[in-house]
Amino acid sequence: MNNEPVAYVIQSNRDDSIGKEIAIPSWTYSFPQQFKKLEEDNWVKNGAAKIIPLYTHPHPDNLGLALSIIDQQKLEIERLKAKTLTDEEIALVWDKFSALPSPKDIKDFAREILRKAQEK
């Protein structure tokens, strides 16, 4: 099995988060420039982050990192899930407004619905 890294990224020393810049060795023409950009990153230069290799499978040295990345992705998925209200929850909000709503009431209703959904 080939155990060569498929990419290099910057990892924060504080919270193990991963930066957006990436250097990919198989891109032989642009790899040196990509890697140099990682090396010149201010966080790397001042010791707040390091350049790490990424593998196609969890390398024994990076298993904790792989699990950390999975946890970050799970949190992001939860954050992006649509927030919805049931018909009953909407009816409870609507009860606050008059039987013949004005345009202002409708806007206030919409704002209240969005606020309730964000609370979930």
Buried (B, 14 or more C-beta within 10 A) or exposed (E): EEEEBBBBBBBEEEEBEBBEBBBBBEEEEEBEEBBEBBEEBEBBEEEEBEBBBBBEEBBEEBEEBBEBBEEBEEEEEEEEEEEEBEEEBBEEBEEEBEEEEEEEBEEBBEEBBEEBBEEE
